[in-house]
């Protein structure tokens, strides 16, 4: 399969992730969109690693997966804590958490 298919798929997924971050105000949808962008980058890393026959792209994928798992664990803990105190996970309402 040509590498252009992977490039197109990754571009579409990354664009959907950016649209989710920009257009949605729900914190869970925001985290899902970030994960979609991470996975689009992972597809590119693996595609280029397979195309050039090097393993460094796959090592980057493992690093991105570890960072994404840590981000989800901390992010979901923050979302649950904010939901318990505010009864909402709307990102626009979080500006009142100052000081």
N, C-alpha and C positions, 0 to 999 in steps of 0.2 A: 504494500500500500504506500502511495507517495506521502512524503512528509507534509505536503500542502494540506492534506485532509486534516492532519493533526493541528496544523496552524489555524485552519478555519474553525475547527471545533473549539480550540482554546480561545480564539478571539471572540467567538459567540458566547462562551461561558463567562469570560472576563467581562464582556459588555453587559451581560445580564446581571452579574455581580455588582458592577458599578451602578447600574440603574436601580438595583435594590437598595444600595447604600444611599443614593441621592434621593430617591422618591419615597421611600418608606420611613416611617417614624417609630415603628415598633422595634424594641431592642433585640428581640429574638430574631426577627427578619433581618435586622442589621448584621447580627452574628452569622446567620446562614449565608448572607450575601458575601461576607468576608471569607467564609469557608469556600464558597464557590469560586472566588477569585484565587484563593490559594490552590485549589484543585486545578484551575486552568493553568496556573504556572507550573504545577507538577506535571501536567500532561506535556507541556513544552519541554521541561527538563528531561523527561523520559524519552520523548520523541527525538530530541537532538542527541541524547546519549546513545540511542540505538542507531541513529543515522551515522554518527561519527565513530561508533564502536569504542566508546570510552565509558568508564563507570562513574566519573565525577558527577554527572547529571543525576544519577540515581542516588548518590550520597546526598546531594542537595535536597532531593525529594524526602529522604528520611529526616533531614534537619527541619524542613518545612512542616512535615507531619508532626514532629515533636513540638515545635513552636505552636502549631495550630491546636494541638491537644491541650497544651498548657493554657493557651488563650481561652479555649472553651471552658475549661475547668474554672478558671478565675472569673471569666465573664459571666457564666451562669450562676456562680455563687453571688456575684454582685447583683445580678438581675433578681434573684430570689430575695435578697436582702432589701433591695429597693422596693420590690413589689409588696413585701410585708409592711414596710413603713408608709408607702404612698398609695397602695392599692391600684397602681397603674405602672406600666412599663413603657409609657410613651416617652421618647427621647426629649421632646420639647419641654416636658415638665421637670426635667432633671436640673435645670438651671437654678432651681430654688435650693439646691444642696450646698450652696456656698456658705463658708464660714461655719 
